[in-house]
Amino acid sequence: MKVDNMQMIEDSLPYDSHEARRDHHLAKLKALEAELQELNLLEHPREILAICKQIIAMKEALGIQAR
């Protein structure tokens, strides 16, 4: 995923329930965290920053405590 100029995009997908929305966001969080593990700080600082900001915002929206 190329995230140099990535902006936070408000989720506009329709969901059947709060649980469906939560499941979608949890899956997205796992994907972002997996991608974060693949990046090197010296080679990808902007991408890491953008992904971390997304993870923090999603966890705050879901009420999940950040580690």
DSSP file (Angstrom, degrees, kcal/mol; ACC not computed):
  #  RESIDUE AA STRUCTURE BP1 BP2  ACC     N-H-->O    O-->H-N    N-H-->O    O-->H-N    TCO  KAPPA ALPHA  PHI   PSI    X-CA   Y-CA   Z-CA
    1    1 A M              0   0    0      0, 0.0     2,-0.6     0, 0.0    46,-0.0   0.000 360.0 360.0 360.0 128.7    0.0    0.0    0.0
    2    2 A K        +     0   0    0      1,-0.1     3,-0.1     3,-0.0     0, 0.0  -0.838 360.0 166.3 -92.5 120.0    1.4    3.4   -1.0
    3    3 A V    >   +     0   0    0     -2,-0.6     3,-1.1     1,-0.1    -1,-0.1   0.179  33.8 116.5-123.7  17.8    0.5    5.9    1.7
    4    4 A D  T 3  S+     0   0    0      1,-0.3    -1,-0.1    46,-0.0    -2,-0.0   0.919  98.0  18.1 -53.1 -47.5    2.7    8.9    1.0
    5    5 A N  T 3  S+     0   0    0     -3,-0.1    -1,-0.3     2,-0.1     2,-0.2   0.051  92.7 143.0-113.6  24.3   -0.2   11.2    0.4
    6    6 A M    <   -     0   0    0     -3,-1.1     2,-0.3     1,-0.0    -3,-0.1  -0.437  30.7-163.5 -70.1 135.6   -2.9    9.1    2.0
    7    7 A Q        -     0   0    0     -2,-0.2     2,-0.4    47,-0.0    -2,-0.1  -0.864  32.1 -95.8-114.9 153.2   -5.6   11.0    3.9
    8    8 A M        -     0   0    0     -2,-0.3     2,-0.5     1,-0.0    42,-0.0  -0.543  42.1-155.3 -66.8 126.1   -8.0    9.6    6.4
    9    9 A I        -     0   0    0     -2,-0.4     2,-0.2     0, 0.0    -1,-0.0  -0.919  17.2-120.5-109.0 125.7  -11.2    8.8    4.5
   10   10 A E        -     0   0    0     -2,-0.5     2,-0.4     1,-0.1     0, 0.0  -0.434  36.1-108.7 -63.4 132.6  -14.4    8.8    6.4
   11   11 A D        +     0   0    0     -2,-0.2    -1,-0.1     1,-0.1     0, 0.0  -0.486  42.7 172.1 -67.7 121.6  -16.0    5.4    6.2
   12   12 A S        +     0   0    0     -2,-0.4    -1,-0.1     2,-0.1    -2,-0.1   0.247  33.0 122.0-117.0  11.7  -19.0    5.6    3.9
   13   13 A L        -     0   0    0      1,-0.1     2,-0.3     8,-0.0    -2,-0.0  -0.524  64.7-119.5 -74.5 140.0  -19.9    1.9    3.5
   14   14 A P        -     0   0    0      0, 0.0     2,-0.4     0, 0.0    -1,-0.1  -0.607  31.0-161.5 -77.9 140.5  -23.4    0.9    4.6
   15   15 A Y        -     0   0    0     -2,-0.3     3,-0.1     1,-0.1     4,-0.0  -0.923  24.0-141.4-123.5 148.5  -23.5   -1.6    7.4
   16   16 A D  S    S-     0   0    0     -2,-0.4     2,-0.3     1,-0.2    -1,-0.1   0.799  84.6  -8.7 -74.1 -30.0  -26.2   -3.9    8.6
   17   17 A S  S  > S-     0   0    0      1,-0.1     4,-1.8    -3,-0.0    -1,-0.2  -0.951  72.5 -97.0-157.4 171.8  -25.3   -3.4   12.2
   18   18 A H  H  > S+     0   0    0     -2,-0.3     4,-2.7     1,-0.2     5,-0.2   0.849 122.6  56.9 -64.7 -33.8  -22.8   -1.9   14.6
   19   19 A E  H  > S+     0   0    0      2,-0.2     4,-2.8     1,-0.2    -1,-0.2   0.897 105.1  50.0 -65.6 -40.0  -21.2   -5.4   14.9
   20   20 A A  H  > S+     0   0    0      2,-0.2     4,-2.1     1,-0.2    -1,-0.2   0.904 112.4  47.5 -64.9 -40.7  -20.7   -5.5   11.1
   21   21 A R  H  X S+     0   0    0     -4,-1.8     4,-2.4     2,-0.2    -2,-0.2   0.928 112.9  48.7 -65.1 -44.4  -19.1   -2.1   11.2
   22   22 A R  H  X S+     0   0    0     -4,-2.7     4,-2.7     1,-0.2    -2,-0.2   0.920 110.7  50.5 -61.5 -44.6  -16.9   -3.1   14.1
   23   23 A D  H  X S+     0   0    0     -4,-2.8     4,-2.2     1,-0.2    -1,-0.2   0.903 110.1  50.6 -60.9 -41.3  -15.8   -6.4   12.4
   24   24 A H  H  X S+     0   0    0     -4,-2.1     4,-2.2     1,-0.2    -1,-0.2   0.933 112.9  45.6 -61.2 -46.4  -14.9   -4.4    9.2
   25   25 A H  H  X S+     0   0    0     -4,-2.4     4,-2.6     1,-0.2    -2,-0.2   0.873 110.7  52.7 -67.8 -37.2  -12.8   -2.0   11.2
   26   26 A L  H  X S+     0   0    0     -4,-2.7     4,-2.2     2,-0.2    -1,-0.2   0.901 109.8  49.0 -64.6 -39.6  -11.1   -4.8   13.2
   27   27 A A  H  X S+     0   0    0     -4,-2.2     4,-2.1     2,-0.2    -2,-0.2   0.909 111.5  49.5 -64.6 -41.2  -10.2   -6.5   10.0
   28   28 A K  H  X S+     0   0    0     -4,-2.2     4,-2.5     2,-0.2    -2,-0.2   0.893 109.2  52.8 -63.6 -40.5   -8.8   -3.3    8.6
   29   29 A L  H  X S+     0   0    0     -4,-2.6     4,-2.8     2,-0.2     5,-0.2   0.922 108.2  50.0 -60.9 -44.8   -6.8   -2.8   11.8
   30   30 A K  H  X S+     0   0    0     -4,-2.2     4,-2.2     1,-0.2    -1,-0.2   0.905 111.2  49.2 -60.8 -41.5   -5.3   -6.2   11.5
   31   31 A A  H  X S+     0   0    0     -4,-2.1     4,-2.3     2,-0.2    -2,-0.2   0.912 112.7  47.1 -64.9 -42.8   -4.3   -5.5    7.9
   32   32 A L  H  X S+     0   0    0     -4,-2.5     4,-2.3     2,-0.2    -2,-0.2   0.910 112.5  49.3 -65.1 -42.2   -2.7   -2.1    8.8
   33   33 A E  H  X S+     0   0    0     -4,-2.8     4,-1.4     2,-0.2    -1,-0.2   0.874 110.9  50.3 -66.2 -36.6   -0.8   -3.6   11.7
   34   34 A A  H  X S+     0   0    0     -4,-2.2     4,-0.7    -5,-0.2    -1,-0.2   0.907 111.4  48.5 -65.8 -41.6    0.5   -6.5    9.5
   35   35 A E  H >X S+     0   0    0     -4,-2.3     3,-0.9     1,-0.2     4,-0.6   0.885 106.7  56.9 -65.1 -37.8    1.6   -3.9    6.9
   36   36 A L  H >< S+     0   0    0     -4,-2.3     3,-0.9     1,-0.3    -1,-0.2   0.861 100.6  58.1 -61.0 -36.4    3.3   -1.9    9.6
   37   37 A Q  H 3< S+     0   0    0     -4,-1.4    -1,-0.3     1,-0.2    -2,-0.2   0.758 103.0  54.6 -65.1 -24.5    5.3   -5.0   10.6
   38   38 A E  H << S+     0   0    0     -3,-0.9    -1,-0.2    -4,-0.7     2,-0.2   0.630  92.2  91.1 -84.5 -14.7    6.7   -5.1    7.0
   39   39 A L    <<  -     0   0    0     -3,-0.9     2,-0.5    -4,-0.6     3,-0.1  -0.562  67.1-138.9 -91.7 148.6    8.0   -1.6    6.9
   40   40 A N    >>  -     0   0    0     -2,-0.2     4,-2.7     1,-0.1     3,-0.5  -0.891  11.5-140.0-103.5 129.6   11.5   -0.3    7.9
   41   41 A L  T 34 S+     0   0    0     -2,-0.5    -1,-0.1     1,-0.2     7,-0.1   0.856 101.7  50.4 -58.9 -38.5   11.6    3.0    9.8
   42   42 A L  T 34 S+     0   0    0      1,-0.2    -1,-0.2     2,-0.2    -3,-0.0   0.812 120.4  34.4 -71.4 -29.1   14.7    4.2    8.0
   43   43 A E  T <4 S+     0   0    0     -3,-0.5    -2,-0.2     1,-0.2    -1,-0.2   0.710 129.3  29.2 -97.7 -23.6   13.2    3.5    4.5
   44   44 A H     X  +     0   0    0     -4,-2.7     4,-2.3     1,-0.1     5,-0.2  -0.266  63.9 141.4-135.3  49.1    9.5    4.3    5.1
   45   45 A P  H  > S+     0   0    0      0, 0.0     4,-2.2     0, 0.0     5,-0.1   0.885  78.2  48.2 -64.0 -37.8    9.0    6.9    7.9
   46   46 A R  H  > S+     0   0    0      2,-0.2     4,-2.5     1,-0.2     5,-0.2   0.909 112.1  48.7 -68.7 -41.1    6.1    8.7    6.2
   47   47 A E  H  > S+     0   0    0      2,-0.2     4,-2.5     1,-0.2     5,-0.2   0.915 111.9  49.8 -63.7 -42.3    4.2    5.5    5.5
   48   48 A I  H  X S+     0   0    0     -4,-2.3     4,-2.6     1,-0.2    -2,-0.2   0.919 111.0  49.3 -62.7 -43.8    4.7    4.4    9.1
   49   49 A L  H  X S+     0   0    0     -4,-2.2     4,-2.3    -5,-0.2    -2,-0.2   0.924 111.9  48.2 -61.2 -45.3    3.5    7.7   10.4
   50   50 A A  H  X S+     0   0    0     -4,-2.5     4,-2.0     1,-0.2    -2,-0.2   0.910 113.4  46.9 -63.5 -42.7    0.4    7.6    8.1
   51   51 A I  H  X S+     0   0    0     -4,-2.5     4,-2.7     2,-0.2    -1,-0.2   0.915 111.3  51.4 -66.5 -42.5   -0.5    4.0    9.1
   52   52 A C  H  X S+     0   0    0     -4,-2.6     4,-2.7     1,-0.2     5,-0.2   0.903 108.9  51.0 -61.8 -40.9    0.0    4.7   12.8
   53   53 A K  H  X S+     0   0    0     -4,-2.3     4,-2.4     2,-0.2    -1,-0.2   0.907 111.3  48.2 -62.6 -41.1   -2.3    7.7   12.6
   54   54 A Q  H  X S+     0   0    0     -4,-2.0     4,-2.6     2,-0.2     5,-0.2   0.927 112.0  49.0 -64.3 -44.5   -4.9    5.6   10.9
   55   55 A I  H  X S+     0   0    0     -4,-2.7     4,-2.6     2,-0.2     5,-0.2   0.929 112.6  47.6 -61.6 -46.1   -4.6    2.8   13.5
   56   56 A I  H  X S+     0   0    0     -4,-2.7     4,-2.5     1,-0.2    -1,-0.2   0.931 113.1  48.0 -61.6 -46.5   -4.9    5.3   16.4
   57   57 A A  H  X S+     0   0    0     -4,-2.4     4,-2.3     1,-0.2    -1,-0.2   0.906 113.4  47.6 -62.3 -42.0   -7.9    7.0   14.9
   58   58 A M  H  X S+     0   0    0     -4,-2.6     4,-1.9     2,-0.2    -1,-0.2   0.912 112.5  48.6 -66.8 -41.5   -9.7    3.7   14.2
   59   59 A K  H  X>S+     0   0    0     -4,-2.6     5,-3.0    -5,-0.2     4,-0.9   0.900 111.8  49.4 -65.8 -39.8   -9.0    2.4   17.7
   60   60 A E  H ><5S+     0   0    0     -4,-2.5     3,-0.5     3,-0.2    -1,-0.2   0.917 110.8  50.3 -63.4 -42.5  -10.2    5.7   19.2
   61   61 A A  H 3<5S+     0   0    0     -4,-2.3    -1,-0.2     1,-0.2    -2,-0.2   0.849 115.2  43.4 -63.8 -34.2  -13.4    5.5   17.1
   62   62 A L  H 3<5S-     0   0    0     -4,-1.9    -1,-0.2    -5,-0.2    -2,-0.2   0.558 113.0-118.3 -88.1  -8.6  -14.0    1.9   18.2
   63   63 A G  T <<5 +     0   0    0     -4,-0.9     2,-0.4    -3,-0.5    -3,-0.2   0.795  61.7 150.3  76.2  28.4  -13.1    2.6   21.9
   64   64 A I      < -     0   0    0     -5,-3.0     2,-0.4    -6,-0.2    -1,-0.3  -0.801  50.3-118.3 -96.4 134.9  -10.1    0.2   21.8
   65   65 A Q        -     0   0    0     -2,-0.4     2,-0.2     1,-0.1    -5,-0.0  -0.567  29.1-127.0 -71.6 126.4   -7.2    1.0   24.1
   66   66 A A              0   0    0     -2,-0.4    -1,-0.1     1,-0.1   -10,-0.0  -0.495 360.0 360.0 -73.1 143.7   -4.0    1.6   22.1
   67   67 A R              0   0    0     -2,-0.2    -1,-0.1     0, 0.0    -2,-0.0   0.432 360.0 360.0 -88.8 360.0   -1.0   -0.5   23.2
